[in-house]
Amino acid sequence: MRFLGRSLVGLFLLALTLGLMAWAAQITLAALDERRAREAGGPPARERVLAANVIAAARETITPVLTTFGDVRARRVLELRAPSAGRIVERAERFEDGGSVEAGLVLLRIDPADAQADLAVARADLAGAEAELRDAERGLDLARSELRGAEAQRDIQAAALQRQVDLAERGVGSTAAVEAAELSLSSAEQTILTRQGAIAQSEARIDSARLGIDRAAIAVANAERALEDRTLVASFDGQLSDVSVLPGGLVSANERVGTLIDPDDLEVAFRLSAAQHARLLDERGQLIGAPIRAVLDVQGLTLETTGTITRETAAVGDGETGRGLFATLDATVGFRPGDFLRVEVEEPPLPGAIRLPATALSAQATVLALGEDERLEEVAVTLLRRQGEEVLVSGPIDGRDIVAERTPALGAGIRVRPLRSGQVTEDLPEYVTLDPARRARLKAFVEANTRIPDARKARILADLEGEEVPAAMVERLESRIDG
């Protein structure tokens, strides 16, 4: 019995040893197969070739356009104010908001009764001053006549005195007679002085009368102007706004009664940055008179006109930046003061500029150019202007194909299939035929991917079993395998 038991134990250990040796041999063979498969490798990985839209770069003379916004203003705006106080007795029918008037039209008239009375009094004072002048001139003529009479009387008295002196020297006359003649001559000379004083007074009266006439004429002119100020007249052709009076109403002096606007003489005011403004100056620092295009978008209807920059603000206002500019509008039909416009300003032309899509330029001012073997190269360029969805650049890319839309997958050294104008990505074949190694590689990747849902994994594996496999699916799977 002991011998039998030991025999059975020996057989069990022998069988166990043989089993372990067989398992070890199997593991070794599997490891060797795996090593040989790893050393032999699968099918070589295909280089990933991406499709990219390219555009040919060409130098040309381009006129950059600045885009900003501004508002329309009237160049001639006149506040209508009551020239004097009083009651409105007449108002033009067109003196209302939106009314069109012509130059010289009487807009309103204030009660002129007081002004007419003042004018009548002033004219009466002028007539009195003129009568005073005529009376003074007649008095002067009379005084001059009296002076001539007194001078004649003096001459007679002088002759009489000479005669008495001659008689006294011959011993015929008397001393008393000589003295009487001298006294009469002295009285005649005194009369002449009196007459000369009367003439001086008459001349002074004439001067005073003429001053009175001047003052009266000034009073008449003031009264006439006050009478004219009772009437408000349109200074130029235009439209009325903010009218606030009615016939019979009372107005005070200088009260605002409306606004007159010339709708045919408009301009647009807008602001540019200091850098943009500097590009519109000549060598002397003066504006070059750049042309503009003003656009008004009104519920799908676009109104546009052209114009020219004429002037700029002299200073930067508080809380503002940049430069304020003004441009006249060539055509004003449809525009009104206060409209908000889009203003496009033409800059001086840039010779040798290259126009590219904005998506072609990186933040580091580089572009991807197509090089040899259709591989991309990073080329530095100089950014000149940004024009909406386009950029104007300069650099060594004239005549080269440039990637129009940069993506994270594109970079220097990447080989691409260029798509030029008129080509589309659908040029790829819809289906491809896989060799066994490539098919096995794709199936192994799908089976090992745990993130693909089972239902979708089954559909992909079924597609891979077909003789022809969708090219888009193959490219997508290989891109994931390649990392």
C-alpha positions as CSV (number, residue, x, y, z in Angstrom):
1,M,0.0,0.0,0.0
2,R,2.8,2.4,0.8
3,F,4.5,1.6,-2.5
4,L,1.2,2.3,-4.4
5,G,0.7,5.6,-2.7
6,R,4.3,6.8,-3.4
7,S,3.9,5.7,-7.0
8,L,0.7,7.8,-7.4
9,V,2.4,10.9,-5.9
10,G,5.4,10.4,-8.2
11,L,3.1,10.3,-11.3
12,F,1.2,13.4,-10.1
13,L,4.4,15.4,-9.7
14,L,5.7,14.1,-13.1
15,A,2.4,15.2,-14.8
16,L,2.6,18.6,-13.1
17,T,6.2,19.1,-14.2
18,L,5.3,18.3,-17.8
19,G,2.3,20.6,-17.7
20,L,4.5,23.5,-16.4
21,M,7.1,22.8,-19.0
22,A,4.5,22.9,-21.8
23,W,3.0,26.2,-20.4
24,A,6.5,27.7,-20.3
25,A,7.2,26.5,-23.9
26,Q,3.9,28.1,-25.0
27,I,4.7,31.4,-23.3
28,T,8.2,31.4,-24.9
29,L,6.9,30.7,-28.3
30,A,4.2,33.5,-28.0
31,A,6.9,35.9,-26.8
32,L,9.1,35.0,-29.7
33,D,6.3,35.5,-32.2
34,E,5.4,38.8,-30.7
35,R,9.1,39.9,-30.9
36,R,9.3,38.8,-34.5
37,A,6.1,40.7,-35.4
38,R,7.4,43.8,-33.6
39,E,10.8,43.6,-35.3
40,A,9.2,43.0,-38.7
41,G,6.8,45.9,-38.1
42,G,3.5,46.6,-39.8
43,P,3.0,48.5,-43.1
44,P,4.8,51.8,-43.2
45,A,2.8,54.8,-41.9
46,R,1.6,57.1,-44.7
47,E,2.6,60.7,-44.5
48,R,-0.4,62.8,-43.7
49,V,-1.2,65.2,-46.5
50,L,-3.8,68.0,-45.7
51,A,-5.8,70.0,-48.2
52,A,-5.3,73.8,-47.9
53,N,-6.8,76.7,-49.8
54,V,-4.1,78.8,-51.4
55,I,-4.1,82.1,-53.1
56,A,-1.4,83.6,-55.4
57,A,0.3,86.7,-53.9
58,A,0.7,89.6,-56.4
59,R,2.1,93.0,-55.9
60,E,-0.1,95.9,-57.0
61,T,-0.9,99.5,-56.2
62,I,-3.8,99.5,-53.8
63,T,-5.7,102.4,-52.4
64,P,-6.5,101.6,-48.7
65,V,-9.9,102.6,-47.3
66,L,-10.5,103.7,-43.7
67,T,-13.9,102.9,-42.3
68,T,-15.4,105.0,-39.5
69,F,-18.7,106.6,-38.6
70,G,-19.9,110.1,-38.4
71,D,-23.0,112.3,-38.3
72,V,-24.5,114.7,-40.8
73,R,-24.4,118.4,-40.0
74,A,-25.8,121.5,-41.8
75,R,-23.2,124.1,-42.7
76,R,-25.7,126.9,-42.5
77,V,-28.0,126.9,-39.5
78,L,-29.6,130.2,-38.3
79,E,-31.5,130.6,-35.1
80,L,-34.5,132.8,-35.7
81,R,-35.1,135.2,-32.8
82,A,-37.7,137.9,-32.3
83,P,-35.9,141.3,-33.0
84,S,-38.1,143.2,-30.6
85,A,-40.9,142.6,-28.1
86,G,-44.6,142.8,-29.0
87,R,-47.6,141.0,-30.4
88,I,-47.4,138.9,-33.6
89,V,-49.9,140.4,-36.1
90,E,-48.8,138.4,-39.2
91,R,-47.2,135.0,-39.8
92,A,-46.3,133.3,-43.1
93,E,-48.3,130.2,-43.9
94,R,-45.0,128.2,-44.4
95,F,-43.6,129.4,-41.0
96,E,-44.0,126.0,-39.4
97,D,-41.9,122.9,-38.7
98,G,-40.6,121.4,-42.0
99,G,-41.7,124.4,-44.0
100,S,-39.6,125.4,-47.0
101,V,-38.9,129.1,-47.4
102,E,-37.0,131.3,-49.9
103,A,-34.6,134.1,-49.1
104,G,-36.4,137.4,-48.5
105,L,-39.7,135.8,-47.4
106,V,-41.4,137.6,-44.5
107,L,-41.8,135.0,-41.8
108,L,-43.6,137.0,-39.2
109,R,-44.5,140.6,-38.4
110,I,-44.7,142.2,-34.9
111,D,-47.3,145.0,-34.2
112,P,-45.5,148.1,-35.7
113,A,-47.7,150.8,-34.1
114,D,-45.2,151.9,-31.5
115,A,-42.3,151.9,-33.9
116,Q,-44.3,153.9,-36.5
117,A,-45.1,156.5,-33.8
118,D,-41.5,156.7,-32.8
119,L,-40.5,157.1,-36.5
120,A,-43.0,160.0,-36.9
121,V,-41.7,161.8,-33.9
122,A,-38.1,161.4,-35.1
123,R,-39.0,162.7,-38.5
124,A,-40.7,165.7,-36.9
125,D,-37.6,166.4,-34.9
126,L,-35.6,166.2,-38.0
127,A,-37.9,168.7,-39.8
128,G,-37.6,171.1,-36.8
129,A,-33.8,170.8,-36.9
130,E,-33.8,171.6,-40.6
131,A,-36.0,174.7,-40.0
132,E,-33.7,175.8,-37.2
133,L,-30.8,175.6,-39.7
134,R,-32.6,177.6,-42.3
135,D,-33.4,180.3,-39.7
136,A,-29.8,180.4,-38.5
137,E,-28.6,180.8,-42.1
138,R,-31.0,183.7,-42.6
139,G,-29.8,185.4,-39.4
140,L,-26.2,185.0,-40.6
141,D,-27.0,186.7,-43.9
142,L,-28.7,189.6,-42.0
143,A,-25.7,189.9,-39.6
144,R,-23.3,190.1,-42.6
145,S,-25.5,192.8,-44.2
146,E,-25.5,194.8,-40.9
147,L,-21.7,194.4,-40.8
148,R,-21.3,195.8,-44.3
149,G,-23.5,198.8,-43.3
150,A,-21.5,199.4,-40.1
151,E,-18.2,199.3,-42.1
152,A,-19.6,201.9,-44.5
153,Q,-20.6,204.1,-41.6
154,R,-17.1,203.8,-40.2
155,D,-15.6,204.9,-43.5
156,I,-17.8,207.9,-43.5
157,Q,-16.9,208.8,-40.0
158,A,-13.2,208.4,-40.7
159,A,-13.5,210.7,-43.7
160,A,-15.3,213.3,-41.6
161,L,-12.6,213.1,-38.9
162,Q,-9.9,213.7,-41.5
163,R,-11.7,216.7,-42.9
164,Q,-12.1,218.2,-39.4
165,V,-8.4,217.6,-38.7
166,D,-7.5,219.4,-42.0
167,L,-9.7,222.3,-41.1
168,A,-8.2,222.6,-37.7
169,E,-4.7,222.6,-39.1
170,R,-5.6,225.6,-41.4
171,G,-7.1,227.3,-38.4
172,V,-10.6,227.1,-39.7
173,G,-12.1,224.3,-37.6
174,S,-12.3,223.9,-33.9
175,T,-11.0,221.4,-31.5
176,A,-14.5,220.5,-30.3
177,A,-15.4,219.5,-33.9
178,V,-12.4,217.3,-34.2
179,E,-13.2,215.6,-30.9
180,A,-16.8,215.0,-32.0
181,A,-15.6,213.5,-35.2
182,E,-13.3,211.1,-33.3
183,L,-16.1,210.1,-31.0
184,S,-18.4,209.3,-34.0
185,L,-15.6,207.2,-35.6
186,S,-15.1,205.3,-32.3
187,S,-18.8,204.6,-32.1
188,A,-18.9,203.3,-35.7
189,E,-16.0,201.0,-35.0
190,Q,-17.8,199.7,-31.9
191,T,-20.8,199.0,-34.0
192,I,-18.6,196.9,-36.4
193,L,-17.4,194.8,-33.5
194,T,-21.0,194.3,-32.4
195,R,-22.0,193.2,-35.9
196,Q,-19.0,190.8,-36.0
197,G,-20.1,189.2,-32.7
198,A,-23.6,188.8,-34.2
199,I,-22.1,187.0,-37.2
200,A,-20.1,184.7,-34.9
201,Q,-23.3,183.9,-33.0
202,S,-25.1,183.2,-36.2
203,E,-22.4,180.8,-37.4
204,A,-22.4,179.0,-34.0
205,R,-26.2,178.7,-34.3
206,I,-25.8,177.2,-37.8
207,D,-23.3,174.7,-36.4
208,S,-25.6,173.8,-33.6
209,A,-28.5,173.5,-36.0
210,R,-26.5,171.1,-38.2
211,L,-25.6,169.0,-35.2
212,G,-29.3,168.9,-34.3
213,I,-30.0,167.7,-37.9
214,D,-27.4,165.0,-37.5
215,R,-28.9,163.8,-34.2
216,A,-32.4,163.9,-35.6
217,A,-31.3,162.0,-38.7
218,I,-29.7,159.3,-36.4
219,A,-33.0,159.2,-34.5
220,V,-34.9,158.7,-37.7
221,A,-32.5,155.9,-38.8
222,N,-33.0,154.2,-35.5
223,A,-36.7,154.5,-35.7
224,E,-36.7,153.1,-39.2
225,R,-34.5,150.2,-38.1
226,A,-36.8,149.6,-35.2
227,L,-39.7,149.5,-37.6
228,E,-37.9,147.1,-39.9
229,D,-37.0,144.9,-36.9
230,R,-40.7,144.4,-36.4
231,T,-40.5,142.1,-39.5
232,L,-38.5,138.8,-39.5
233,V,-37.2,137.8,-43.0
234,A,-35.6,134.6,-44.2
235,S,-31.9,135.2,-44.9
236,F,-31.5,132.2,-47.3
237,D,-33.4,129.3,-48.8
238,G,-34.0,126.5,-46.4
239,Q,-36.3,124.6,-44.1
240,L,-37.7,125.6,-40.8
241,S,-37.4,123.7,-37.5
242,D,-38.5,124.1,-33.9
243,V,-41.1,126.8,-34.7
244,S,-42.8,127.8,-31.5
245,V,-45.0,130.9,-32.2
246,L,-48.6,131.5,-33.4
247,P,-50.4,134.7,-34.7
248,G,-51.5,136.9,-31.8
249,G,-48.9,135.6,-29.4
250,L,-46.6,137.8,-27.4
251,V,-42.8,137.5,-27.8
252,S,-40.0,139.1,-25.9
253,A,-36.9,140.7,-27.5
254,N,-34.4,138.1,-28.7
255,E,-36.8,135.2,-28.0
256,R,-36.1,132.1,-30.1
257,V,-39.0,131.4,-32.4
258,G,-37.4,128.8,-34.8
259,T,-34.4,127.5,-36.7
260,L,-33.6,127.9,-40.4
261,I,-31.5,125.1,-41.9
262,D,-30.1,124.9,-45.4
263,P,-30.7,121.2,-46.4
264,D,-28.6,121.5,-49.6
265,D,-25.4,122.5,-47.8
266,L,-24.5,119.5,-45.6
267,E,-21.3,118.0,-44.3
268,V,-20.3,114.9,-42.3
269,A,-18.3,115.1,-39.1
270,F,-16.3,112.1,-38.0
271,R,-13.2,111.1,-36.0
272,L,-10.1,109.2,-36.8
273,S,-7.2,108.0,-34.7
274,A,-4.0,110.1,-34.6
275,A,-2.3,107.4,-36.7
276,Q,-5.0,107.4,-39.3
277,H,-5.1,111.1,-39.4
278,A,-1.3,111.3,-40.0
279,R,-1.8,109.2,-43.2
280,L,-4.0,111.9,-44.6
281,L,-1.4,114.8,-44.3
282,D,1.0,116.0,-46.9
283,E,4.7,117.0,-46.3
284,R,3.6,120.4,-44.8
285,G,1.2,118.8,-42.4
286,Q,-1.9,119.9,-44.3
287,L,-4.8,117.8,-45.2
288,I,-4.6,116.4,-48.7
289,G,-8.4,116.7,-49.3
290,A,-8.9,112.9,-49.4
291,P,-12.2,111.8,-51.1
292,I,-14.8,110.0,-49.0
293,R,-17.8,107.8,-49.5
294,A,-20.7,108.3,-47.0
295,V,-23.3,105.5,-46.7
296,L,-26.6,105.6,-44.9
297,D,-28.3,102.2,-44.3
298,V,-32.1,102.7,-43.7
299,Q,-34.0,99.4,-43.3
300,G,-32.4,97.7,-46.2
301,L,-32.3,100.9,-48.3
302,T,-28.8,102.2,-48.9
303,L,-28.2,105.9,-49.6
304,E,-24.7,106.9,-50.5
305,T,-22.8,109.9,-51.7
306,T,-19.3,111.1,-52.2
307,G,-17.5,114.1,-50.7
308,T,-14.1,115.6,-49.8
309,I,-12.4,116.3,-46.5
310,T,-12.1,120.1,-46.1
311,R,-11.0,120.8,-42.5
312,E,-10.2,119.4,-39.1
313,T,-10.8,120.5,-35.5
314,A,-8.2,122.8,-34.0
315,A,-8.1,121.0,-30.6
316,V,-9.0,117.7,-29.0
317,G,-12.0,118.1,-26.8
318,D,-12.3,117.0,-23.2
319,G,-12.8,113.3,-22.9
320,E,-12.2,112.7,-26.6
321,T,-9.3,111.1,-28.5
322,G,-8.1,111.2,-32.1
323,R,-8.8,113.9,-34.5
324,G,-12.2,115.4,-35.7
325,L,-12.6,116.0,-39.4
326,F,-15.2,117.5,-41.6
327,A,-16.1,116.6,-45.2
328,T,-18.5,118.2,-47.6
329,L,-21.1,116.1,-49.3
330,D,-21.5,116.3,-53.1
331,A,-25.1,115.1,-53.2
332,T,-27.5,115.6,-50.3
333,V,-30.7,114.1,-51.6
334,G,-32.2,111.9,-48.8
335,F,-29.8,113.0,-46.1
336,R,-30.8,115.1,-43.1
337,P,-28.8,116.7,-40.3
338,G,-28.3,114.2,-37.5
339,D,-28.1,111.1,-39.7
340,F,-25.6,108.5,-38.6
341,L,-23.4,107.5,-41.5
342,R,-20.7,105.0,-42.4
343,V,-17.7,107.0,-43.8
344,E,-15.1,105.4,-46.0
345,V,-12.0,107.5,-46.5
346,E,-9.6,106.8,-49.3
347,E,-5.9,106.9,-48.2
348,P,-3.0,107.7,-50.6
349,P,-2.3,104.7,-52.8
350,L,0.3,102.1,-51.6
351,P,2.6,100.9,-54.4
352,G,3.8,97.3,-54.2
353,A,1.2,96.1,-51.6
354,I,-0.1,92.5,-51.6
355,R,-3.8,91.8,-50.7
356,L,-4.4,88.7,-48.6
357,P,-7.3,87.3,-46.6
358,A,-7.1,88.3,-42.9
359,T,-7.1,84.6,-42.0
360,A,-3.8,84.1,-43.8
361,L,-1.8,86.3,-41.4
362,S,-0.7,85.0,-38.0
363,A,-0.4,87.1,-34.8
364,Q,3.3,87.1,-35.4
365,A,2.9,88.7,-38.8
366,T,3.8,85.6,-40.8
367,V,2.2,83.7,-43.6
368,L,2.5,80.1,-44.8
369,A,3.9,79.9,-48.3
370,L,3.9,76.8,-50.5
371,G,7.5,75.6,-51.1
372,E,9.2,72.7,-52.7
373,D,7.5,69.4,-52.8
374,E,4.3,71.3,-51.7
375,R,5.6,71.8,-48.2
376,L,4.7,74.9,-46.2
377,E,7.2,77.5,-45.2
378,E,6.8,80.3,-42.6
379,V,7.5,83.7,-44.2
380,A,7.6,87.0,-42.2
381,V,5.8,89.9,-43.8
382,T,5.1,93.5,-42.9
383,L,1.5,94.4,-42.1
384,L,0.5,97.7,-43.9
385,R,-3.2,97.9,-43.4
386,R,-6.2,96.0,-42.2
387,Q,-9.2,96.3,-44.5
388,G,-12.2,94.5,-43.0
389,E,-11.7,90.8,-43.8
390,E,-8.5,91.5,-45.8
391,V,-5.0,92.7,-45.0
392,L,-2.4,94.6,-47.1
393,V,1.1,93.3,-46.5
394,S,4.6,93.6,-48.1
395,G,7.3,91.0,-48.1
396,P,9.2,88.4,-50.2
397,I,6.1,86.5,-51.2
398,D,5.4,88.1,-54.6
399,G,4.2,85.3,-57.0
400,R,4.1,82.6,-54.4
401,D,1.1,80.6,-53.3
402,I,-0.1,81.6,-49.8
403,V,-2.3,79.6,-47.5
404,A,-5.6,81.5,-47.3
405,E,-6.9,80.1,-44.1
406,R,-4.5,79.0,-41.3
407,T,-5.5,76.2,-39.0
408,P,-3.8,74.6,-36.0
409,A,-3.0,71.6,-38.2
410,L,-1.0,73.6,-40.7
411,G,2.6,74.7,-40.0
412,A,6.0,74.9,-41.4
413,G,7.2,71.6,-43.0
414,I,3.7,70.2,-43.4
415,R,2.9,68.8,-46.9
416,V,-0.4,69.9,-48.3
417,R,-2.5,69.4,-51.3
418,P,-3.1,73.0,-52.6
419,L,-6.7,73.9,-53.5
420,R,-6.7,76.9,-55.8
421,S,-9.7,78.9,-57.0
422,G,-12.2,76.5,-58.5
423,Q,-11.0,73.4,-56.7
424,V,-12.8,71.7,-53.9
425,T,-11.9,69.1,-51.4
426,E,-14.3,66.6,-53.0
427,D,-11.6,65.8,-55.5
428,L,-10.6,63.0,-53.2
429,P,-11.9,59.5,-54.3
430,E,-15.0,58.4,-52.3
431,Y,-13.8,54.8,-51.8
432,V,-10.4,53.2,-51.6
433,T,-9.1,49.5,-51.7
434,L,-7.1,48.4,-48.7
435,D,-4.3,45.9,-48.7
436,P,-4.6,43.2,-45.9
437,A,-1.9,44.7,-43.7
438,R,-3.5,48.2,-43.8
439,R,-7.0,46.7,-43.2
440,A,-5.7,44.7,-40.2
441,R,-4.0,47.7,-38.7
442,L,-7.2,49.8,-38.9
443,K,-9.4,47.0,-37.5
444,A,-6.9,46.5,-34.6
445,F,-7.1,50.2,-33.8
446,V,-10.9,50.3,-33.9
447,E,-11.2,47.1,-31.7
448,A,-8.7,48.5,-29.1
449,N,-10.4,51.9,-28.9
450,T,-12.7,51.9,-25.9
451,R,-14.1,55.4,-26.5
452,I,-16.1,54.3,-29.6
453,P,-19.6,53.1,-28.8
454,D,-20.2,49.4,-29.5
455,A,-22.8,50.0,-32.2
456,R,-20.7,52.5,-34.1
457,K,-17.6,50.2,-33.7
458,A,-19.6,47.4,-35.2
459,R,-20.6,49.6,-38.2
460,I,-17.0,50.7,-38.7
461,L,-15.7,47.1,-38.6
462,A,-18.4,46.1,-41.1
463,D,-17.3,48.8,-43.4
464,L,-13.6,47.8,-43.1
465,E,-14.6,44.2,-44.1
466,G,-15.8,45.5,-47.5
467,E,-13.7,45.3,-50.7
468,E,-13.9,49.1,-51.0
469,V,-13.8,51.3,-47.9
470,P,-14.9,55.0,-47.7
471,A,-11.8,57.2,-48.1
472,A,-13.0,59.8,-45.6
473,M,-13.3,57.1,-42.9
474,V,-9.9,55.7,-43.7
475,E,-8.2,59.2,-43.6
476,R,-10.0,60.0,-40.3
477,L,-8.9,56.7,-38.6
478,E,-5.3,57.0,-39.9
479,S,-5.0,60.6,-38.7
480,R,-6.0,59.4,-35.2
481,I,-3.5,56.5,-35.3
482,D,-0.7,58.9,-36.4
483,G,-1.5,61.1,-33.5
